[in-house]
Amino acid sequence: MVTLCFAGLMACSDTRTGEVIAEVGDAVLTRQELDRRVPIHLNGRLTADDRQRMVEAWVEEQLLFQEALTKELDEDPAITRRVDQAVQMILRSELLERSFTAVSTITEDDIQAYYAEHSATFTRDIPEIRVRQVLVKGRSDANRVKKRLDDGGMFDQVALEESIDESAARGGDVGYFTEDRVEPAFWAGCEKAKIGKLTQVRTPLGYHMIEVLDRKDAGSTRDLLDVRDEIRQRILTERREDVRKKLLEEIRNRIPASIKYDRLETSS
């Protein structure tokens, strides 16, 4: 069983090889340790106030931790079991993540080959419509948007400036959607609209100036562009599962493992 020494946690912070910026009892926080605590995506972006709050948080954590040791919570069997379980989970996860590294790179050729081999799994069960829209709240706003578009305004620019929908950042492109994903009135309006023709639709959300870009019937195959991310995730999942199975098989050849299934049937 893996047993984590609680005292060791405090000792881990007692690294006096760098400039000390905080102390709690025997535990110290060095500038180097603080830098290691900064998430990678925030490197170089933290303000002085952010770093100060991190140090203050560390002090509070250490105060609570050391008080827990004072109360001998580290000797509570229930807590040590939870710690053992947590450590085992971390180690298992790290072992798998390191094993997955070799299969994590997915190339464009991988994606195209998967799409060609599994195209039948990307068949649409129900119709889909792709539109772009400018959504506004009031009728006066809708009239202004319509005039801008009728006068030759670029749809994506008008959407960016006028639309209150999150699709504004994409020039109003909503992408493909099915009937069950939108307001009934919106779907009905999109079904009636002609491809490429501006149409106004009203729903409880407001006024939609829409342009239908494409329609796909049930039974058609989704384009590679629309399923690229899904394919990437499928490949990654399948590869990881294969690595996991092979790793377990290799480990079983070295470490004896057995299950007494007959004993499982006996009530405890």
N, C-alpha and C positions, 0 to 999 in steps of 0.2 A: 504494500500500500504506500502511496506517495503521501508523506506527511510534511506539511509546510511549517517551518519554524517561525512562529510569529515574531519572536525576538529578532529573527533574521531580517524581517521586513524593515525594522527600525535600523538595523545595522547597515542595510543596503543604502540608506540615506546618509550614513555616517562616513562619507567619502571626502576626506579633507585634502584631496589632491588639487582642488581648484579654489577659486575665490568664494568664500562663504557669504551668502546673502541672507540667510535666515537660519535660526536655531530653535529647536523645541526639545528641551531636555538634552539627551545625548545625540539626538538626530540633527543633521545639518542638511541644508540645501545649498548646493554650489551653483554658480552661474552655468557651468557645463550641464548639470543635471536639469536645470530649468530649461535650457535650450533644447534638451532631448525631449522634454515634455510638450513642446510646441508641435501641434499637428503639422504634417508636411505641407498641407494646402495653405497653412497660415504663415509659413516661413517668410520673414521679411515684411509681413503685413501687420504685425502687432505693434500697437502704440505703447508708450511708456505706462499709460494707465492700465492697458491690458495685461502687461507683464506684472504690474503691481498687484492686480487682482488675482493673478495666478499664484503669486507668492503668498498672498493672504489666504487663499484657498488651501494651499499646502499646509500652512501653519494650523488652520482649523482641522484639517484631516489628521495631522499628527497629534494634535491635542486630544481628539476623540479616540484615536488609535491607542495612544499611550494610556489613556484613562481605562480603555477596555482591558489592556494588559494588567493595569493595577487591580482591576476587579477580577482578574484571573479568568476572563472569558475564554482565553486561549486553551484552557484546560477542560472546557465543557465538551464532552464527547459528541454531542449533537453538532456543535460548531466545527470541531475538527473533521467530522465526516463531511460536512458541507465544503470545507476547505479542500479536503482530499478530492472530492468530486470536481470542484472548480479547477484544480490544478490538472487533474487527468483530462478534463475537457480541453483546456488550453493546449496541453501537450499533444493530444490527438489532433486537434485542429491545425497546429503548427506542422506536425508530421505530414498531414495530408496536403496542406498548402505548399510545402516544399516539394512534395512529390508531384503536384500538379504543374509546377513551373515549366517543365519540359513540354507540356502539351497545351500551354496557354496561348501560344501564338497561332492566330487563325488568318490565313492569307485569302486574298480575293479568289484565287484558284480553288481553295477549299470551299468557299461559299458558293461559287458557281457550280462546282461538281455536286455539292449537296443538293442544290436547287434542281439540277438536272435529274438526279437520281430519285428525289422525293417530291417531284412536282405534283403528284397526285394528292399529296397531303396539304397542298396549298389551294385546293379547290374551294370556291365560295359555296356555302350552303344556302345563303340567301342573297338577294341583290344588295349592291352597295352603290352609293353615289358620292362623287367628289365635287365639292363646291368651294368657292371662295366668297366671302361675305364682308359687308360692313354693317355692324350692328349698332344702332343708336336707340335712345330711349323714346324721344318724342317725335310727333309728326313733322314739326318744323325742322328738326334735325334731319329727318329722312328726306324731306324735300330739298334741303341744302345739299345733301350727299348726292341725290339723284341728279341735281343740276350740275354738280361738279363732274360727275361721270358722263352725263350727256354732252357736256361741253368739251369732252376729250381728256379729262383728268385721268392719270394713270391709276388703275385700280389699287395696286399695292401701296401707292403713296397715300391715296385717299383713306384706305383702310388703316394705315399706320397712324394717320393724323386724326381720324374721326371715330374709328370703331372702339367700342367699349369691351369687345370680346378679346380673350387671350390670344386669339388667332391673328390679331392686329400685327404682332411682331413678325408674323410670317406673310405679311402682305394680304391677310385675310384668308389664307388657304386653310380650310378646315381639315383637309385630307379626306380619305374615304371613310364613310360611316354607314351603319345599318339602321333600319327603321327603329329598332329598340333602343338606340343610343341618343335619340333626339326628340324634341317636342313633336307630337303628332301633326300639328299645323305646319311645322317646318318641313317635315318629311313630305307632307302632301303638296306643299308649294314647290319643293324641289322636284317631285315626280312630274308635276305639270309643266315646269319650266323647260324651255328648249335649250339645248347645249349652246353656250356662248351668248345667250340673250339675257340682258339684265332684267331681273324680276324682283318685285317687292313682296315680302312675306311678313305678316304680323303674327307674333306669338306673345305669350305672357312675358317674355324677356324684352320685348320691344319691337322695333322695325328692322327687318333684315333686308338689305339690298344684296341679292345673291346673283351669282353667275355659276351655272352648272358647268363644270369642266369635263366630267366624264361619268359614264354609267357602266356598271358591270353586272351582268346577269348571274343568277344562281347557276353554278356549274362551271363558271369560267375560272381560269387560274390566275391567282394574284401575281402581279408583276414582281420580279426579283427586287426592284428598288423598294417596294413596299414591305418586303419580308426579310430584308437583309439583316436587320438587328435580331429578328426572331431566329433566323438560321444560325447566326453567330452564337446565340445563347444555346441553341439545340446542340451544335457541335461541341461547345465547351462542356455542356452537361454530360453528353455521351462519352466524351474523352475522359472526363474526370471519373465517371462511374467505372469505366474500363480500368483506369489506373488504380482506383480503389480496390476493385476485385482482384487484380493481379498482385497488388501489395499485400492484401490479406492472405492470398494463396501462398505467397512467398514466406510470410511470417508464420503461417500454420505449419510449414515444413520445418521450422526451427523451434517453435514454442508449442508444447503439447496443449491441446485444448479439447475439452469434452463436455457434453451436456447429459445429465442423468434424466432423460425424458420421463422414465417411469416414476421418478420421484415427484415430478411436477404434478402428476395426477393425484397425489396424496394430499389431502387437506391438511393445512398447518394448524 
